[in-house]
Amino acid sequence: MTITDQIEINPKVMMGKPVIRNTRITVELILRKISEGASEADFWPLIQQN
């Protein structure tokens, strides 16, 4: 599995921002949260809700 298998860009989803495939979680949000000190475990509840 490559990064392109996990990230999609669709003009109809989140105004074309890159998102985690099949979610509305933007790559921008993930990078921002990591820079604020979030861990990988902090993201699982978000991904599983979608």
PDB file with SEQRES, HELIX, SHEET and CRYST1 records, atoms N, CA, C and O in Angstrom:
SEQRES   1 A   50  MET THR ILE THR ASP GLN ILE GLU ILE ASN PRO LYS VAL          
SEQRES   2 A   50  MET MET GLY LYS PRO VAL ILE ARG ASN THR ARG ILE THR          
SEQRES   3 A   50  VAL GLU LEU ILE LEU ARG LYS ILE SER GLU GLY ALA SER          
SEQRES   4 A   50  GLU ALA ASP PHE TRP PRO LEU ILE GLN GLN ASN                  
HELIX    1 AA1 ILE A    3  GLN A    6  1                                   4    
HELIX    2 AA2 MET A   14  GLY A   16  5                                   3    
HELIX    3 AA3 VAL A   27  SER A   35  1                                   9    
HELIX    4 AA4 GLU A   40  ASP A   42  5                                   3    
HELIX    5 AA5 TRP A   44  GLN A   49  1                                   6    
CRYST1    1.000    1.000    1.000  90.00  90.00  90.00 P 1           1          
ATOM      1  N   MET A   1       0.847  -1.175   0.000  1.00  0.00           N  
ATOM      2  CA  MET A   1       0.000   0.000   0.000  1.00  0.00           C  
ATOM      3  C   MET A   1       0.895   1.242   0.000  1.00  0.00           C  
ATOM      4  O   MET A   1       1.809   1.358   0.817  1.00  0.00           O  
ATOM      5  N   THR A   2       0.626   2.159  -0.917  1.00  0.00           N  
ATOM      6  CA  THR A   2       1.403   3.391  -0.994  1.00  0.00           C  
ATOM      7  C   THR A   2       0.578   4.553  -0.461  1.00  0.00           C  
ATOM      8  O   THR A   2      -0.614   4.414  -0.188  1.00  0.00           O  
ATOM      9  N   ILE A   3       1.217   5.676  -0.321  1.00  0.00           N  
ATOM     10  CA  ILE A   3       0.528   6.867   0.183  1.00  0.00           C  
ATOM     11  C   ILE A   3      -0.624   7.276  -0.740  1.00  0.00           C  
ATOM     12  O   ILE A   3      -1.641   7.794  -0.277  1.00  0.00           O  
ATOM     13  N   THR A   4      -0.461   7.043  -2.036  1.00  0.00           N  
ATOM     14  CA  THR A   4      -1.534   7.400  -2.970  1.00  0.00           C  
ATOM     15  C   THR A   4      -2.741   6.477  -2.851  1.00  0.00           C  
ATOM     16  O   THR A   4      -3.825   6.817  -3.325  1.00  0.00           O  
ATOM     17  N   ASP A   5      -2.571   5.324  -2.230  1.00  0.00           N  
ATOM     18  CA  ASP A   5      -3.703   4.447  -1.958  1.00  0.00           C  
ATOM     19  C   ASP A   5      -4.520   4.944  -0.775  1.00  0.00           C  
ATOM     20  O   ASP A   5      -5.682   4.566  -0.621  1.00  0.00           O  
ATOM     21  N   GLN A   6      -3.928   5.783   0.056  1.00  0.00           N  
ATOM     22  CA  GLN A   6      -4.573   6.222   1.286  1.00  0.00           C  
ATOM     23  C   GLN A   6      -5.087   7.652   1.217  1.00  0.00           C  
ATOM     24  O   GLN A   6      -5.935   8.034   2.024  1.00  0.00           O  
ATOM     25  N   ILE A   7      -4.600   8.447   0.283  1.00  0.00           N  
ATOM     26  CA  ILE A   7      -4.975   9.853   0.175  1.00  0.00           C  
ATOM     27  C   ILE A   7      -5.641  10.081  -1.167  1.00  0.00           C  
ATOM     28  O   ILE A   7      -5.189   9.570  -2.191  1.00  0.00           O  
ATOM     29  N   GLU A   8      -6.719  10.853  -1.156  1.00  0.00           N  
ATOM     30  CA  GLU A   8      -7.388  11.171  -2.409  1.00  0.00           C  
ATOM     31  C   GLU A   8      -7.648  12.669  -2.501  1.00  0.00           C  
ATOM     32  O   GLU A   8      -7.771  13.358  -1.489  1.00  0.00           O  
ATOM     33  N   ILE A   9      -7.726  13.151  -3.722  1.00  0.00           N  
ATOM     34  CA  ILE A   9      -8.071  14.542  -3.994  1.00  0.00           C  
ATOM     35  C   ILE A   9      -9.278  14.513  -4.916  1.00  0.00           C  
ATOM     36  O   ILE A   9      -9.217  14.011  -6.038  1.00  0.00           O  
ATOM     37  N   ASN A  10     -10.374  15.060  -4.416  1.00  0.00           N  
ATOM     38  CA  ASN A  10     -11.619  15.080  -5.168  1.00  0.00           C  
ATOM     39  C   ASN A  10     -12.223  16.465  -5.026  1.00  0.00           C  
ATOM     40  O   ASN A  10     -12.460  16.905  -3.900  1.00  0.00           O  
ATOM     41  N   PRO A  11     -12.480  17.170  -6.116  1.00  0.00           N  
ATOM     42  CA  PRO A  11     -13.027  18.525  -6.019  1.00  0.00           C  
ATOM     43  C   PRO A  11     -14.367  18.584  -5.289  1.00  0.00           C  
ATOM     44  O   PRO A  11     -14.767  19.651  -4.823  1.00  0.00           O  
ATOM     45  N   LYS A  12     -15.056  17.467  -5.185  1.00  0.00           N  
ATOM     46  CA  LYS A  12     -16.365  17.443  -4.526  1.00  0.00           C  
ATOM     47  C   LYS A  12     -16.272  17.151  -3.027  1.00  0.00           C  
ATOM     48  O   LYS A  12     -17.284  17.174  -2.327  1.00  0.00           O  
ATOM     49  N   VAL A  13     -15.063  16.878  -2.536  1.00  0.00           N  
ATOM     50  CA  VAL A  13     -14.871  16.559  -1.123  1.00  0.00           C  
ATOM     51  C   VAL A  13     -13.930  17.581  -0.514  1.00  0.00           C  
ATOM     52  O   VAL A  13     -12.796  17.736  -0.969  1.00  0.00           O  
ATOM     53  N   MET A  14     -14.394  18.278   0.511  1.00  0.00           N  
ATOM     54  CA  MET A  14     -13.585  19.262   1.251  1.00  0.00           C  
ATOM     55  C   MET A  14     -12.902  20.263   0.310  1.00  0.00           C  
ATOM     56  O   MET A  14     -11.738  20.616   0.499  1.00  0.00           O  
ATOM     57  N   MET A  15     -13.638  20.706  -0.692  1.00  0.00           N  
ATOM     58  CA  MET A  15     -13.165  21.723  -1.642  1.00  0.00           C  
ATOM     59  C   MET A  15     -11.859  21.314  -2.326  1.00  0.00           C  
ATOM     60  O   MET A  15     -11.035  22.169  -2.650  1.00  0.00           O  
ATOM     61  N   GLY A  16     -11.671  20.029  -2.544  1.00  0.00           N  
ATOM     62  CA  GLY A  16     -10.512  19.545  -3.278  1.00  0.00           C  
ATOM     63  C   GLY A  16      -9.243  19.383  -2.469  1.00  0.00           C  
ATOM     64  O   GLY A  16      -8.194  19.068  -3.031  1.00  0.00           O  
ATOM     65  N   LYS A  17      -9.312  19.593  -1.157  1.00  0.00           N  
ATOM     66  CA  LYS A  17      -8.123  19.392  -0.324  1.00  0.00           C  
ATOM     67  C   LYS A  17      -7.823  17.894  -0.237  1.00  0.00           C  
ATOM     68  O   LYS A  17      -8.741  17.076  -0.290  1.00  0.00           O  
ATOM     69  N   PRO A  18      -6.552  17.532  -0.103  1.00  0.00           N  
ATOM     70  CA  PRO A  18      -6.217  16.112   0.063  1.00  0.00           C  
ATOM     71  C   PRO A  18      -6.813  15.583   1.370  1.00  0.00           C  
ATOM     72  O   PRO A  18      -6.667  16.203   2.424  1.00  0.00           O  
ATOM     73  N   VAL A  19      -7.481  14.437   1.288  1.00  0.00           N  
ATOM     74  CA  VAL A  19      -8.105  13.826   2.463  1.00  0.00           C  
ATOM     75  C   VAL A  19      -7.709  12.358   2.551  1.00  0.00           C  
ATOM     76  O   VAL A  19      -7.259  11.762   1.573  1.00  0.00           O  
ATOM     77  N   ILE A  20      -7.883  11.788   3.739  1.00  0.00           N  
ATOM     78  CA  ILE A  20      -7.715  10.355   3.909  1.00  0.00           C  
ATOM     79  C   ILE A  20      -8.870   9.696   3.158  1.00  0.00           C  
ATOM     80  O   ILE A  20     -10.028  10.068   3.350  1.00  0.00           O  
ATOM     81  N   ARG A  21      -8.565   8.736   2.318  1.00  0.00           N  
ATOM     82  CA  ARG A  21      -9.564   8.097   1.454  1.00  0.00           C  
ATOM     83  C   ARG A  21     -10.790   7.649   2.253  1.00  0.00           C  
ATOM     84  O   ARG A  21     -10.666   7.063   3.329  1.00  0.00           O  
ATOM     85  N   ASN A  22     -11.961   7.932   1.713  1.00  0.00           N  
ATOM     86  CA  ASN A  22     -13.260   7.557   2.288  1.00  0.00           C  
ATOM     87  C   ASN A  22     -13.574   8.277   3.596  1.00  0.00           C  
ATOM     88  O   ASN A  22     -14.417   7.818   4.366  1.00  0.00           O  
ATOM     89  N   THR A  23     -12.906   9.399   3.854  1.00  0.00           N  
ATOM     90  CA  THR A  23     -13.228  10.229   5.023  1.00  0.00           C  
ATOM     91  C   THR A  23     -13.245  11.682   4.583  1.00  0.00           C  
ATOM     92  O   THR A  23     -12.996  11.996   3.419  1.00  0.00           O  
ATOM     93  N   ARG A  24     -13.535  12.547   5.511  1.00  0.00           N  
ATOM     94  CA  ARG A  24     -13.414  13.987   5.289  1.00  0.00           C  
ATOM     95  C   ARG A  24     -12.312  14.556   6.188  1.00  0.00           C  
ATOM     96  O   ARG A  24     -12.323  15.739   6.530  1.00  0.00           O  
ATOM     97  N   ILE A  25     -11.379  13.710   6.558  1.00  0.00           N  
ATOM     98  CA  ILE A  25     -10.249  14.124   7.390  1.00  0.00           C  
ATOM     99  C   ILE A  25      -9.137  14.597   6.456  1.00  0.00           C  
ATOM    100  O   ILE A  25      -8.582  13.815   5.684  1.00  0.00           O  
ATOM    101  N   THR A  26      -8.824  15.889   6.539  1.00  0.00           N  
ATOM    102  CA  THR A  26      -7.830  16.443   5.620  1.00  0.00           C  
ATOM    103  C   THR A  26      -6.407  16.135   6.089  1.00  0.00           C  
ATOM    104  O   THR A  26      -6.142  15.982   7.282  1.00  0.00           O  
ATOM    105  N   VAL A  27      -5.520  16.050   5.130  1.00  0.00           N  
ATOM    106  CA  VAL A  27      -4.098  15.878   5.435  1.00  0.00           C  
ATOM    107  C   VAL A  27      -3.617  17.088   6.233  1.00  0.00           C  
ATOM    108  O   VAL A  27      -2.793  16.954   7.137  1.00  0.00           O  
ATOM    109  N   GLU A  28      -4.128  18.249   5.899  1.00  0.00           N  
ATOM    110  CA  GLU A  28      -3.774  19.479   6.626  1.00  0.00           C  
ATOM    111  C   GLU A  28      -4.089  19.336   8.115  1.00  0.00           C  
ATOM    112  O   GLU A  28      -3.271  19.712   8.954  1.00  0.00           O  
ATOM    113  N   LEU A  29      -5.262  18.798   8.454  1.00  0.00           N  
ATOM    114  CA  LEU A  29      -5.644  18.612   9.853  1.00  0.00           C  
ATOM    115  C   LEU A  29      -4.678  17.659  10.554  1.00  0.00           C  
ATOM    116  O   LEU A  29      -4.243  17.927  11.674  1.00  0.00           O  
ATOM    117  N   ILE A  30      -4.352  16.573   9.911  1.00  0.00           N  
ATOM    118  CA  ILE A  30      -3.435  15.597  10.521  1.00  0.00           C  
ATOM    119  C   ILE A  30      -2.069  16.213  10.771  1.00  0.00           C  
ATOM    120  O   ILE A  30      -1.491  16.034  11.843  1.00  0.00           O  
ATOM    121  N   LEU A  31      -1.548  16.942   9.783  1.00  0.00           N  
ATOM    122  CA  LEU A  31      -0.236  17.577   9.967  1.00  0.00           C  
ATOM    123  C   LEU A  31      -0.269  18.617  11.079  1.00  0.00           C  
ATOM    124  O   LEU A  31       0.678  18.735  11.856  1.00  0.00           O  
ATOM    125  N   ARG A  32      -1.366  19.372  11.151  1.00  0.00           N  
ATOM    126  CA  ARG A  32      -1.487  20.387  12.211  1.00  0.00           C  
ATOM    127  C   ARG A  32      -1.520  19.724  13.582  1.00  0.00           C  
ATOM    128  O   ARG A  32      -0.847  20.176  14.509  1.00  0.00           O  
ATOM    129  N   LYS A  33      -2.301  18.652  13.713  1.00  0.00           N  
ATOM    130  CA  LYS A  33      -2.404  17.962  14.999  1.00  0.00           C  
ATOM    131  C   LYS A  33      -1.072  17.322  15.403  1.00  0.00           C  
ATOM    132  O   LYS A  33      -0.716  17.330  16.581  1.00  0.00           O  
ATOM    133  N   ILE A  34      -0.337  16.770  14.437  1.00  0.00           N  
ATOM    134  CA  ILE A  34       0.976  16.201  14.748  1.00  0.00           C  
ATOM    135  C   ILE A  34       1.918  17.289  15.241  1.00  0.00           C  
ATOM    136  O   ILE A  34       2.682  17.075  16.183  1.00  0.00           O  
ATOM    137  N   SER A  35       1.865  18.457  14.604  1.00  0.00           N  
ATOM    138  CA  SER A  35       2.741  19.554  15.036  1.00  0.00           C  
ATOM    139  C   SER A  35       2.380  20.048  16.430  1.00  0.00           C  
ATOM    140  O   SER A  35       3.214  20.636  17.118  1.00  0.00           O  
ATOM    141  N   GLU A  36       1.129  19.807  16.851  1.00  0.00           N  
ATOM    142  CA  GLU A  36       0.695  20.194  18.196  1.00  0.00           C  
ATOM    143  C   GLU A  36       0.962  19.101  19.225  1.00  0.00           C  
ATOM    144  O   GLU A  36       0.668  19.273  20.408  1.00  0.00           O  
ATOM    145  N   GLY A  37       1.523  17.968  18.772  1.00  0.00           N  
ATOM    146  CA  GLY A  37       1.900  16.910  19.704  1.00  0.00           C  
ATOM    147  C   GLY A  37       0.980  15.704  19.720  1.00  0.00           C  
ATOM    148  O   GLY A  37       1.138  14.836  20.579  1.00  0.00           O  
ATOM    149  N   ALA A  38       0.029  15.615  18.807  1.00  0.00           N  
ATOM    150  CA  ALA A  38      -0.873  14.464  18.777  1.00  0.00           C  
ATOM    151  C   ALA A  38      -0.109  13.209  18.362  1.00  0.00           C  
ATOM    152  O   ALA A  38       0.871  13.276  17.620  1.00  0.00           O  
ATOM    153  N   SER A  39      -0.573  12.074  18.853  1.00  0.00           N  
ATOM    154  CA  SER A  39       0.043  10.797  18.491  1.00  0.00           C  
ATOM    155  C   SER A  39      -0.845  10.070  17.483  1.00  0.00           C  
ATOM    156  O   SER A  39      -1.980  10.474  17.231  1.00  0.00           O  
ATOM    157  N   GLU A  40      -0.317   9.005  16.919  1.00  0.00           N  
ATOM    158  CA  GLU A  40      -1.089   8.207  15.963  1.00  0.00           C  
ATOM    159  C   GLU A  40      -2.380   7.687  16.600  1.00  0.00           C  
ATOM    160  O   GLU A  40      -3.421   7.628  15.946  1.00  0.00           O  
ATOM    161  N   ALA A  41      -2.304   7.314  17.865  1.00  0.00           N  
ATOM    162  CA  ALA A  41      -3.475   6.788  18.574  1.00  0.00           C  
ATOM    163  C   ALA A  41      -4.595   7.821  18.676  1.00  0.00           C  
ATOM    164  O   ALA A  41      -5.765   7.451  18.770  1.00  0.00           O  
ATOM    165  N   ASP A  42      -4.260   9.095  18.659  1.00  0.00           N  
ATOM    166  CA  ASP A  42      -5.275  10.150  18.737  1.00  0.00           C  
ATOM    167  C   ASP A  42      -6.158  10.193  17.495  1.00  0.00           C  
ATOM    168  O   ASP A  42      -7.267  10.725  17.547  1.00  0.00           O  
ATOM    169  N   PHE A  43      -5.685   9.643  16.381  1.00  0.00           N  
ATOM    170  CA  PHE A  43      -6.430   9.720  15.128  1.00  0.00           C  
ATOM    171  C   PHE A  43      -7.385   8.555  14.908  1.00  0.00           C  
ATOM    172  O   PHE A  43      -8.347   8.691  14.152  1.00  0.00           O  
ATOM    173  N   TRP A  44      -7.147   7.419  15.546  1.00  0.00           N  
ATOM    174  CA  TRP A  44      -7.994   6.247  15.299  1.00  0.00           C  
ATOM    175  C   TRP A  44      -9.465   6.503  15.586  1.00  0.00           C  
ATOM    176  O   TRP A  44     -10.300   6.073  14.790  1.00  0.00           O  
ATOM    177  N   PRO A  45      -9.836   7.171  16.666  1.00  0.00           N  
ATOM    178  CA  PRO A  45     -11.269   7.433  16.874  1.00  0.00           C  
ATOM    179  C   PRO A  45     -11.886   8.267  15.744  1.00  0.00           C  
ATOM    180  O   PRO A  45     -13.043   8.058  15.380  1.00  0.00           O  
ATOM    181  N   LEU A  46     -11.127   9.198  15.199  1.00  0.00           N  
ATOM    182  CA  LEU A  46     -11.637  10.012  14.089  1.00  0.00           C  
ATOM    183  C   LEU A  46     -11.866   9.183  12.842  1.00  0.00           C  
ATOM    184  O   LEU A  46     -12.882   9.331  12.164  1.00  0.00           O  
ATOM    185  N   ILE A  47     -10.923   8.314  12.544  1.00  0.00           N  
ATOM    186  CA  ILE A  47     -11.003   7.507  11.330  1.00  0.00           C  
ATOM    187  C   ILE A  47     -12.116   6.475  11.437  1.00  0.00           C  
ATOM    188  O   ILE A  47     -12.808   6.212  10.453  1.00  0.00           O  
ATOM    189  N   GLN A  48     -12.295   5.894  12.597  1.00  0.00           N  
ATOM    190  CA  GLN A  48     -13.298   4.850  12.761  1.00  0.00           C  
ATOM    191  C   GLN A  48     -14.717   5.409  12.795  1.00  0.00           C  
ATOM    192  O   GLN A  48     -15.667   4.667  12.546  1.00  0.00           O  
ATOM    193  N   GLN A  49     -14.889   6.689  13.094  1.00  0.00           N  
ATOM    194  CA  GLN A  49     -16.211   7.304  13.085  1.00  0.00           C  
ATOM    195  C   GLN A  49     -16.725   7.454  11.672  1.00  0.00           C  
ATOM    196  O   GLN A  49     -17.935   7.420  11.450  1.00  0.00           O  
ATOM    197  N   ASN A  50     -15.827   7.619  10.705  1.00  0.00           N  
ATOM    198  CA  ASN A  50     -16.228   7.890   9.330  1.00  0.00           C  
ATOM    199  C   ASN A  50     -16.476   6.671   8.567  1.00  0.00           C  
ATOM    200  O   ASN A  50     -16.822   6.740   7.388  1.00  0.00           O  
TER     201      ASN A  50                                                      
END                                                                             
